[in-house]
Amino acid sequence: MRMDYSKLELRDEAFTKDEFNLIVDENGVLKTNPRPENLAEYYNFGDYISHQSNKRTFIHRIYNLVKRRMFKTKFNLLRDHQSEIKTVLDFGCGTGDFVNYLKTKEIKAEGVEPNQTAFQKAKNNKIEVHRDLETIDKEFDAITLFHVLEHVDDYNRTLKELISKLNSKGLLLIAVPNYKSYDANYYKEKWAAWDVPRHLWHFSRENIKVLAEKHNLESIKIRPMSFDAFYISMVSETYKGNSKAKGIWRGLISNISALWSKEYSSNLFLLQKRS
């Protein structure tokens, strides 16, 4: 039985413990409500993992191990579809790790990172990084967003702006959590990938397909991110006051369940700009 999302009472489990709920927007996307006036404050805590570049706790070590494995997967997805990719923009690049990886593959890569702390770390890592899209006056063969679309103020406006920076037939590679996954349904309000209010939006596979059509994008491939089920479940167990080890078992069940339902914890969507 699927949960009634409108009845969930969510908290910022990672930081402030502030309370939020979910409403449905005109595209069927779930929206965090209310939206804080100063959202940046909710990112200013030492354990915010997307802005970390050094291994620390066990969770951080797992995160970084999986991240490096996924770099290869993401790169291969792009190259398998377009072997001549030469320029890539990583939108929401954090400290610039994926940009650095692409440079080792002889790709001219740049990043966009609005967070000041992560932006400065990327600069220190010798990454060509921008604060926003408005300062970029070129087009790219591909643009990547890895667990970023859920953070932006207006996902429709962001998609439109990103598509305008793509070459003809350019590729858009988007990774987002899936609120219809087994682990989301199991953990309910304790599901770590709600991550309110940093995640302003919450997407399903169907939502991304609808948005692709709306923005004249062709859906090329959907690939599951199986490791996310383990990581998200481990963090979710800590929110319940349990051992992280329980999350390994629950992540395995989530992935097995998705073999039939196709509702993996997170997915990669490869989309192509239509002429």
Contacts in CASP RR format, 6 or more apart in sequence:
PFRMAT RR
TARGET T0000
AUTHOR 0000-0000-0000
METHOD contacts of the structure
MODEL  1
MRMDYSKLELRDEAFTKDEFNLIVDENGVLKTNPRPENLAEYYNFGDYIS
HQSNKRTFIHRIYNLVKRRMFKTKFNLLRDHQSEIKTVLDFGCGTGDFVN
YLKTKEIKAEGVEPNQTAFQKAKNNKIEVHRDLETIDKEFDAITLFHVLE
HVDDYNRTLKELISKLNSKGLLLIAVPNYKSYDANYYKEKWAAWDVPRHL
WHFSRENIKVLAEKHNLESIKIRPMSFDAFYISMVSETYKGNSKAKGIWR
GLISNISALWSKEYSSNLFLLQKRS
2 180 0 8 1.000
2 185 0 8 1.000
3 185 0 8 1.000
3 188 0 8 1.000
5 22 0 8 1.000
5 24 0 8 1.000
5 30 0 8 1.000
5 179 0 8 1.000
6 21 0 8 1.000
6 22 0 8 1.000
6 23 0 8 1.000
6 24 0 8 1.000
8 21 0 8 1.000
8 22 0 8 1.000
8 188 0 8 1.000
8 189 0 8 1.000
9 19 0 8 1.000
9 21 0 8 1.000
9 189 0 8 1.000
10 19 0 8 1.000
10 20 0 8 1.000
10 21 0 8 1.000
10 22 0 8 1.000
10 32 0 8 1.000
10 189 0 8 1.000
10 194 0 8 1.000
10 196 0 8 1.000
11 17 0 8 1.000
11 18 0 8 1.000
11 19 0 8 1.000
11 20 0 8 1.000
11 189 0 8 1.000
11 196 0 8 1.000
12 18 0 8 1.000
12 20 0 8 1.000
12 42 0 8 1.000
12 196 0 8 1.000
12 197 0 8 1.000
12 198 0 8 1.000
13 190 0 8 1.000
13 192 0 8 1.000
13 239 0 8 1.000
14 45 0 8 1.000
14 47 0 8 1.000
14 48 0 8 1.000
14 192 0 8 1.000
14 195 0 8 1.000
15 42 0 8 1.000
15 45 0 8 1.000
15 48 0 8 1.000
16 42 0 8 1.000
18 36 0 8 1.000
18 197 0 8 1.000
20 32 0 8 1.000
20 33 0 8 1.000
20 34 0 8 1.000
20 196 0 8 1.000
20 197 0 8 1.000
21 33 0 8 1.000
22 30 0 8 1.000
22 31 0 8 1.000
22 32 0 8 1.000
22 33 0 8 1.000
22 202 0 8 1.000
23 30 0 8 1.000
23 31 0 8 1.000
23 33 0 8 1.000
24 30 0 8 1.000
24 31 0 8 1.000
25 31 0 8 1.000
27 156 0 8 1.000
27 207 0 8 1.000
27 210 0 8 1.000
27 211 0 8 1.000
27 214 0 8 1.000
28 207 0 8 1.000
28 210 0 8 1.000
29 155 0 8 1.000
29 201 0 8 1.000
29 202 0 8 1.000
29 203 0 8 1.000
29 207 0 8 1.000
30 179 0 8 1.000
30 201 0 8 1.000
30 202 0 8 1.000
30 203 0 8 1.000
31 200 0 8 1.000
31 201 0 8 1.000
31 202 0 8 1.000
32 196 0 8 1.000
32 197 0 8 1.000
32 199 0 8 1.000
32 200 0 8 1.000
32 201 0 8 1.000
32 202 0 8 1.000
35 197 0 8 1.000
35 200 0 8 1.000
36 42 0 8 1.000
36 197 0 8 1.000
39 197 0 8 1.000
39 198 0 8 1.000
39 200 0 8 1.000
40 115 0 8 1.000
42 197 0 8 1.000
42 198 0 8 1.000
43 51 0 8 1.000
43 115 0 8 1.000
43 198 0 8 1.000
46 52 0 8 1.000
48 198 0 8 1.000
49 59 0 8 1.000
49 60 0 8 1.000
49 63 0 8 1.000
50 94 0 8 1.000
50 118 0 8 1.000
50 147 0 8 1.000
51 94 0 8 1.000
51 95 0 8 1.000
51 115 0 8 1.000
51 117 0 8 1.000
51 118 0 8 1.000
51 121 0 8 1.000
52 60 0 8 1.000
52 95 0 8 1.000
53 95 0 8 1.000
53 97 0 8 1.000
53 121 0 8 1.000
53 125 0 8 1.000
54 60 0 8 1.000
55 61 0 8 1.000
55 64 0 8 1.000
58 244 0 8 1.000
59 231 0 8 1.000
59 234 0 8 1.000
59 235 0 8 1.000
59 244 0 8 1.000
62 230 0 8 1.000
62 231 0 8 1.000
62 234 0 8 1.000
63 231 0 8 1.000
66 227 0 8 1.000
66 228 0 8 1.000
66 231 0 8 1.000
67 97 0 8 1.000
69 227 0 8 1.000
70 146 0 8 1.000
70 225 0 8 1.000
70 227 0 8 1.000
71 97 0 8 1.000
71 98 0 8 1.000
71 101 0 8 1.000
73 223 0 8 1.000
73 268 0 8 1.000
74 98 0 8 1.000
74 144 0 8 1.000
74 146 0 8 1.000
74 173 0 8 1.000
74 175 0 8 1.000
74 268 0 8 1.000
75 101 0 8 1.000
75 102 0 8 1.000
75 105 0 8 1.000
77 173 0 8 1.000
77 221 0 8 1.000
77 223 0 8 1.000
77 268 0 8 1.000
77 270 0 8 1.000
78 85 0 8 1.000
78 88 0 8 1.000
78 142 0 8 1.000
78 144 0 8 1.000
78 171 0 8 1.000
78 173 0 8 1.000
78 270 0 8 1.000
79 85 0 8 1.000
81 171 0 8 1.000
81 220 0 8 1.000
81 221 0 8 1.000
81 270 0 8 1.000
81 272 0 8 1.000
82 141 0 8 1.000
82 142 0 8 1.000
82 169 0 8 1.000
82 170 0 8 1.000
82 171 0 8 1.000
84 141 0 8 1.000
85 107 0 8 1.000
85 141 0 8 1.000
85 142 0 8 1.000
85 171 0 8 1.000
86 107 0 8 1.000
86 108 0 8 1.000
86 141 0 8 1.000
87 107 0 8 1.000
87 108 0 8 1.000
87 109 0 8 1.000
87 138 0 8 1.000
87 139 0 8 1.000
87 140 0 8 1.000
87 141 0 8 1.000
87 142 0 8 1.000
88 102 0 8 1.000
88 107 0 8 1.000
88 108 0 8 1.000
88 109 0 8 1.000
88 110 0 8 1.000
88 140 0 8 1.000
88 141 0 8 1.000
88 142 0 8 1.000
88 143 0 8 1.000
88 144 0 8 1.000
89 109 0 8 1.000
89 110 0 8 1.000
89 111 0 8 1.000
89 112 0 8 1.000
89 136 0 8 1.000
89 140 0 8 1.000
89 142 0 8 1.000
89 143 0 8 1.000
89 144 0 8 1.000
89 165 0 8 1.000
90 96 0 8 1.000
90 98 0 8 1.000
90 99 0 8 1.000
90 102 0 8 1.000
90 109 0 8 1.000
90 110 0 8 1.000
90 111 0 8 1.000
90 112 0 8 1.000
90 143 0 8 1.000
90 144 0 8 1.000
90 146 0 8 1.000
91 111 0 8 1.000
91 112 0 8 1.000
91 133 0 8 1.000
91 143 0 8 1.000
91 144 0 8 1.000
91 145 0 8 1.000
91 148 0 8 1.000
91 162 0 8 1.000
92 111 0 8 1.000
92 112 0 8 1.000
92 113 0 8 1.000
92 114 0 8 1.000
92 145 0 8 1.000
92 146 0 8 1.000
92 148 0 8 1.000
93 99 0 8 1.000
93 111 0 8 1.000
93 112 0 8 1.000
93 113 0 8 1.000
93 118 0 8 1.000
93 122 0 8 1.000
93 127 0 8 1.000
93 129 0 8 1.000
94 113 0 8 1.000
94 115 0 8 1.000
94 118 0 8 1.000
94 119 0 8 1.000
94 121 0 8 1.000
94 122 0 8 1.000
95 118 0 8 1.000
95 121 0 8 1.000
95 122 0 8 1.000
95 125 0 8 1.000
96 111 0 8 1.000
96 113 0 8 1.000
96 121 0 8 1.000
96 122 0 8 1.000
96 125 0 8 1.000
96 127 0 8 1.000
96 129 0 8 1.000
98 109 0 8 1.000
98 144 0 8 1.000
98 146 0 8 1.000
99 109 0 8 1.000
99 110 0 8 1.000
99 111 0 8 1.000
99 122 0 8 1.000
99 127 0 8 1.000
99 128 0 8 1.000
99 129 0 8 1.000
100 125 0 8 1.000
100 127 0 8 1.000
102 109 0 8 1.000
103 109 0 8 1.000
109 128 0 8 1.000
110 127 0 8 1.000
110 128 0 8 1.000
110 129 0 8 1.000
110 130 0 8 1.000
110 136 0 8 1.000
111 122 0 8 1.000
111 127 0 8 1.000
111 128 0 8 1.000
111 129 0 8 1.000
111 130 0 8 1.000
112 129 0 8 1.000
112 130 0 8 1.000
112 131 0 8 1.000
112 132 0 8 1.000
112 133 0 8 1.000
112 136 0 8 1.000
113 119 0 8 1.000
113 122 0 8 1.000
113 129 0 8 1.000
113 130 0 8 1.000
113 131 0 8 1.000
114 131 0 8 1.000
114 132 0 8 1.000
119 129 0 8 1.000
119 131 0 8 1.000
122 129 0 8 1.000
123 129 0 8 1.000
130 136 0 8 1.000
133 161 0 8 1.000
133 162 0 8 1.000
133 165 0 8 1.000
136 165 0 8 1.000
138 165 0 8 1.000
139 165 0 8 1.000
139 166 0 8 1.000
139 167 0 8 1.000
140 165 0 8 1.000
140 166 0 8 1.000
140 167 0 8 1.000
140 170 0 8 1.000
141 166 0 8 1.000
141 167 0 8 1.000
141 170 0 8 1.000
141 171 0 8 1.000
142 166 0 8 1.000
142 170 0 8 1.000
142 171 0 8 1.000
142 172 0 8 1.000
142 173 0 8 1.000
143 162 0 8 1.000
143 165 0 8 1.000
143 166 0 8 1.000
143 171 0 8 1.000
143 172 0 8 1.000
143 173 0 8 1.000
144 172 0 8 1.000
144 173 0 8 1.000
144 174 0 8 1.000
145 162 0 8 1.000
145 172 0 8 1.000
145 173 0 8 1.000
145 174 0 8 1.000
145 175 0 8 1.000
146 173 0 8 1.000
146 175 0 8 1.000
147 175 0 8 1.000
147 176 0 8 1.000
147 177 0 8 1.000
147 266 0 8 1.000
149 155 0 8 1.000
149 158 0 8 1.000
149 159 0 8 1.000
149 174 0 8 1.000
149 176 0 8 1.000
149 201 0 8 1.000
149 203 0 8 1.000
150 176 0 8 1.000
150 177 0 8 1.000
150 195 0 8 1.000
150 199 0 8 1.000
150 200 0 8 1.000
150 201 0 8 1.000
150 202 0 8 1.000
150 203 0 8 1.000
151 198 0 8 1.000
151 199 0 8 1.000
151 200 0 8 1.000
152 158 0 8 1.000
152 200 0 8 1.000
152 201 0 8 1.000
153 200 0 8 1.000
155 201 0 8 1.000
155 211 0 8 1.000
156 211 0 8 1.000
156 214 0 8 1.000
156 215 0 8 1.000
159 172 0 8 1.000
159 211 0 8 1.000
159 215 0 8 1.000
160 215 0 8 1.000
162 172 0 8 1.000
163 172 0 8 1.000
163 215 0 8 1.000
163 216 0 8 1.000
163 217 0 8 1.000
163 273 0 8 1.000
166 172 0 8 1.000
166 273 0 8 1.000
167 273 0 8 1.000
168 273 0 8 1.000
168 275 0 8 1.000
169 272 0 8 1.000
169 273 0 8 1.000
169 275 0 8 1.000
170 272 0 8 1.000
170 273 0 8 1.000
171 220 0 8 1.000
171 270 0 8 1.000
171 271 0 8 1.000
171 272 0 8 1.000
171 273 0 8 1.000
172 217 0 8 1.000
172 269 0 8 1.000
172 270 0 8 1.000
172 271 0 8 1.000
172 272 0 8 1.000
172 273 0 8 1.000
173 268 0 8 1.000
173 269 0 8 1.000
173 270 0 8 1.000
173 271 0 8 1.000
174 208 0 8 1.000
174 268 0 8 1.000
174 269 0 8 1.000
174 271 0 8 1.000
175 225 0 8 1.000
175 266 0 8 1.000
175 267 0 8 1.000
175 268 0 8 1.000
175 269 0 8 1.000
176 203 0 8 1.000
176 208 0 8 1.000
176 266 0 8 1.000
176 267 0 8 1.000
176 269 0 8 1.000
177 184 0 8 1.000
177 193 0 8 1.000
177 199 0 8 1.000
177 202 0 8 1.000
177 203 0 8 1.000
177 228 0 8 1.000
177 232 0 8 1.000
177 265 0 8 1.000
177 266 0 8 1.000
178 184 0 8 1.000
178 203 0 8 1.000
178 204 0 8 1.000
178 205 0 8 1.000
178 263 0 8 1.000
178 264 0 8 1.000
178 265 0 8 1.000
178 266 0 8 1.000
178 267 0 8 1.000
179 191 0 8 1.000
179 193 0 8 1.000
179 194 0 8 1.000
179 202 0 8 1.000
179 203 0 8 1.000
179 204 0 8 1.000
180 204 0 8 1.000
180 205 0 8 1.000
180 263 0 8 1.000
181 229 0 8 1.000
181 254 0 8 1.000
181 258 0 8 1.000
181 263 0 8 1.000
181 264 0 8 1.000
181 265 0 8 1.000
181 266 0 8 1.000
182 229 0 8 1.000
182 253 0 8 1.000
182 254 0 8 1.000
182 257 0 8 1.000
182 258 0 8 1.000
182 261 0 8 1.000
182 263 0 8 1.000
182 265 0 8 1.000
183 191 0 8 1.000
183 229 0 8 1.000
183 232 0 8 1.000
183 233 0 8 1.000
183 236 0 8 1.000
183 250 0 8 1.000
183 251 0 8 1.000
183 254 0 8 1.000
183 265 0 8 1.000
184 191 0 8 1.000
184 193 0 8 1.000
184 265 0 8 1.000
186 250 0 8 1.000
186 254 0 8 1.000
187 233 0 8 1.000
187 236 0 8 1.000
187 239 0 8 1.000
187 240 0 8 1.000
187 250 0 8 1.000
190 236 0 8 1.000
190 239 0 8 1.000
190 240 0 8 1.000
191 232 0 8 1.000
191 236 0 8 1.000
192 232 0 8 1.000
192 233 0 8 1.000
192 235 0 8 1.000
192 236 0 8 1.000
192 239 0 8 1.000
193 199 0 8 1.000
193 228 0 8 1.000
193 232 0 8 1.000
193 265 0 8 1.000
193 266 0 8 1.000
194 202 0 8 1.000
205 222 0 8 1.000
205 262 0 8 1.000
205 263 0 8 1.000
205 267 0 8 1.000
208 267 0 8 1.000
208 269 0 8 1.000
209 219 0 8 1.000
211 217 0 8 1.000
212 218 0 8 1.000
212 219 0 8 1.000
212 269 0 8 1.000
212 271 0 8 1.000
216 273 0 8 1.000
216 274 0 8 1.000
217 271 0 8 1.000
217 272 0 8 1.000
217 273 0 8 1.000
217 274 0 8 1.000
218 271 0 8 1.000
218 272 0 8 1.000
218 273 0 8 1.000
218 274 0 8 1.000
219 269 0 8 1.000
219 270 0 8 1.000
219 271 0 8 1.000
220 270 0 8 1.000
220 271 0 8 1.000
220 272 0 8 1.000
221 268 0 8 1.000
221 269 0 8 1.000
221 270 0 8 1.000
222 267 0 8 1.000
222 268 0 8 1.000
222 269 0 8 1.000
222 270 0 8 1.000
223 267 0 8 1.000
223 268 0 8 1.000
223 270 0 8 1.000
224 255 0 8 1.000
224 258 0 8 1.000
224 264 0 8 1.000
224 266 0 8 1.000
224 267 0 8 1.000
224 268 0 8 1.000
225 264 0 8 1.000
225 265 0 8 1.000
225 266 0 8 1.000
225 267 0 8 1.000
225 268 0 8 1.000
226 255 0 8 1.000
226 264 0 8 1.000
226 265 0 8 1.000
228 264 0 8 1.000
228 265 0 8 1.000
228 266 0 8 1.000
229 250 0 8 1.000
229 251 0 8 1.000
229 252 0 8 1.000
229 254 0 8 1.000
229 255 0 8 1.000
229 258 0 8 1.000
229 264 0 8 1.000
229 265 0 8 1.000
229 266 0 8 1.000
230 247 0 8 1.000
230 248 0 8 1.000
230 251 0 8 1.000
230 252 0 8 1.000
232 251 0 8 1.000
232 265 0 8 1.000
232 266 0 8 1.000
233 246 0 8 1.000
233 247 0 8 1.000
233 248 0 8 1.000
233 250 0 8 1.000
233 251 0 8 1.000
233 254 0 8 1.000
233 265 0 8 1.000
234 244 0 8 1.000
234 245 0 8 1.000
234 247 0 8 1.000
234 248 0 8 1.000
235 244 0 8 1.000
236 247 0 8 1.000
236 250 0 8 1.000
237 243 0 8 1.000
237 244 0 8 1.000
237 245 0 8 1.000
237 246 0 8 1.000
237 247 0 8 1.000
237 250 0 8 1.000
238 244 0 8 1.000
251 265 0 8 1.000
254 264 0 8 1.000
254 265 0 8 1.000
255 264 0 8 1.000
255 265 0 8 1.000
257 263 0 8 1.000
258 264 0 8 1.000
258 265 0 8 1.000
END
